[in-house]
Amino acid sequence: MDLQEWTKIFQDTIEENEIEDVWSIEFDDSIVPNHPQGGWQQYISGAFARFMCSKCKRTWPSKRVLVVFHMRRLPNESRGSVKVRRYRQECKRCVERKMEEPRFKAENIEVLLEKLVEKILVKCYDKDPGEKNSSFQPDGRVEGPHEAAHCEACKQGICRQVATTKITQRVNEFMSLLHLNGLIPNQDH
């Protein structure tokens, strides 16, 4: 899906939520997660998407495609802006790998942008968007673990899978130290 499709869905969602300011959306691969520029807010989500290798044409689904949004409202000008970074993955079969752009189903773009607009309402307008229950739709059968070696977000150390794994490893190391020092009883007996 190209920017034109994202823009149409975004504008429809803004309108459905009766936001009167004019909002724009653009792709921006220079966004640094967890470091929005002054005056900008952040929202990070993960979603289902597909990838296709531009070299061997292999396709694969992923249930862990990181999408980072930075948003800013300029109330004096009655407008707002959103920048979007969609993290890429590379083919695990090709020797010379290229990071490929994710391809999201329209339904998943709608869910991503609905959740984004909910965050805009909260962070930029101090409004409660109410309870909505939109969920992502799988795009193909995803088998096996998340392959961090081929994930752009993992390589940059920001993928939730990597963070969760690191935390689990640290907890396990800590528990082992407690056990070795006799601070917790042996669970084997």
N, C-alpha and C positions, 0 to 999 in steps of 0.2 A: 504494500500500500504506500502510495506516495504522499507527499505533503498536502496535496490538494484534497485527498480523501480524508486525512486527519483534520484538516481545516474545516471541511464541511461538517464532519461529525462533531467537532469541538463547538462550532458556531451553533449547531442545532441544540447541543446540550446546554450551552450558555443561555440560549433563548428559552428552552424548556424550564430552566431554573429562574426565569424572569430577572436576569441580571441586565441592568440597563447600560452599564459601561460597555464600551467597545473593546473587545479582547482580540489579540492576535496570537498565533502559535507558529513556532519555527523550529526546525531541527538545528541542533548546535552540538557538535562533537567536542567542543572545547569546555563544556561544563565540567566542573570538578565537584564530584559528590561530597557532601558534608561541608562544602565551602562556598555557599552562594555569595554573590557579590552583595555589597551593602544595599539594604532595602529590598532584597529578594528573599523569598521563602522557598523551602524545598519540600518536595514529596517524592518518595522512592517507592516503586512497586515492582513486582515480578509478574510475569505473564507467560502464557503458552504462545509459542510461535514456531515457525518452520524456517529452516535454512537450506540454501542450495549452493553447492560448491560451484564457483564460476569456472573451475578448471575441469573437473571430472563429472560434473552435473549430478553428483550424489546429493540426495536430500535427507534431512533428518529433523525430527521434531525435538523441541526442548520445552520443558515445563518450568524452566528457570531462566527466563530472559529478563535481565535487569533493565528497567526504564527509570531514568532520573528526570524529574521536572523541576525547573526553577521558575518561579512566578513572581510578578511584581504588579501592584496596582498603583496607578498615579491618579488619586481621587480628584486633584485639582484640574486634571485634564480629562476626566471621565473615561479613562481607558486603562487597560492592563495588558501585560505581555507574558507569554509562556515560552520557555525554551525547553526543548526535549532532547535528551540523549538516550538513544537505544543502543544497548551494548551488543556487540557482535560475537560470533563464534567462528572457529575455523574448522575445516574438514580434517578429520583424524586420519584419513587414508592417504591424502596427497603429501608428497615430500616437501614441495614448495607451497607453503600454505598462505592463504590470504584470508583476512578477517572478512566474513560475509555479513551483510545486513540481515536482520530478522524480517520475516514476512508474517505479519499478524493477520488472522482472520478478521473480517469487519466486526464481528460480534465481540472479539477481544479488544479491539480498538475502542469500541463503544464502552465497554466496561472500564478500561483504563481511563478514558476521558470522563466518564461519569464519576469515578472515584477522584479524579483530579479536580473536577468542578466542586465536589463536596469539600475538598481541601481548600479551594479558593474561597468558598462561602465562609468557612471557619476562619482561615488565616487572614483573609483580606477584607471581609465584611463583618466579622464577628457574629455570624448567623449559624444557627443549628440546622443542618440540611435534613434532619430526620433520619429515620432508619430506612435503608435501602439494602436489598439483598442480591445484588448483581454478582455473578461469579463467572470466572473465566471458563471457556470451553476448550477442552484438549484439542490439539491439532495433530492427530495421528497417535499411534501407540508409542509411548515413551518407555523404553526398556533400559534397565541398567542404571548405574549411578550417574550423577552429574559429573561431566568430565572437565575438571578444573584446568587441566593442561591445555584445553582448547577454548576456554572461555575468557574473553577480554576482561570482564569484571573480576574474575578470579586472579588473573595475571596482575591486575592493579590492586589486589587485596581488598576489594570492596564487595565482593559477592557474599550474600548472606550464608551460602553453603560453606564457604571457606571460614567465615567468622564463627559459625556454629561448630564446625569441626575443630577449630582452634580452641574454643571455649571448652568443648567436651574433652579434648586432649589435656588441657590444663587442669580441669577438675579431676580427671583420672590420675594425673601425675601427683596432684595434691593428696588425693585419697591414698595413693600408694605410699607416699611419704609418711602420712599419718599411721598407716598400717605398719610400715617398717620401724617406726619409732615407738610402736606399742601404744599409740594413742587411741586406736580403735581395735576392737577384738577381731580375731580372725573369723571370717564368715564361713570357712570351709567345714568347721566342726559342728 
